[in-house]
Amino acid sequence: MHQPLVAVSSDVKQFENYTWHAAPQQYLEAAISGAGVLPVLVPNFGDRLDLDELLSSVDGVMLTGSKSNVDPRLYGEEATEANGPYDFARDSTTMPLIRKAIERGVPLLAICRGIQELNVALGGSLATEIQDREGIADHRAPVSDNQDERFAIHQVATIKPGSCLAGVFGPGDIMVNSVHRQAVERLGSKLQVEAVAPDGTVEAVSVRDSRAFAVGVQWHPEYWVKSDDVSQRIFKAFGDAVRAHAVARQAARTAAE
């Protein structure tokens, strides 16, 4: 089979006197080498985009991590400079994209900011600056100019028995990295917890009764997809779901002809 297309979220960045819609290479590389799909960047133009047409043309959606945070006003909180930076154009695009992808049964993998977008899109809220909360570990990356050190795998995540990810990894503990200062607080409707950190922080969720693979992870599997088994498995599971969707979509087209 040819590489199926996967829609990938992008960030809006200002540099070189231009406004860019871009995604880090690690995510695109992981989509190609880990999931075996062809990533296609979605520009952030909100309701100017025909998302139904987009989702009729792709077989998966991947939401990337980002330095920016989801606008707190989307879950009833105040947007402050300390909680930034924000990317309002991205929010205006990913929120409806998530809801439509789930409604249409298009496979979805949401990473870092992506799991937070998934939670907010389904009515949940986020805990901000969790490192300042009593009993919560510091989940931020260590201060370093070395990316391998910042994204080092060092944290336990416990997979819930009977969950979607238990089918990917088996139940019990896996080792992941941790590079975030926000986390799921109030769980969105239709979501269920898939994995937690030792301090109870939600590390993964899935969409209950989803028609397709629909998982969000707080860690960064894209960074170590070429060398870490856990990272490889999550992208393989996503890629397998994307290919299954592509086969089903082709069968439906053939039957209609």
Secondary structure, DSSP 8 states (H G I E B T S, - for coil): ----EEEE--EEEEETTEEEEE--HHHHHHHHHTS--EEEE----GGGS-HHHHHHH-S-EEE---SSB--GGGGT----GGG--B-HHHHHHHHHHHHHHHHHT--EEEETHHHHHHHHHTT--EEESGGGSTT----S--S-S-HHHHT---EEEEE-TTSTTHHHH-SEEEEE----SEEE-S--TTEEEEEE-TT--EEEEEETT-SS-EEEESS-TTTTTTT-HHHHHHHHHHHHHHHHHHHHHHHHHHHH-
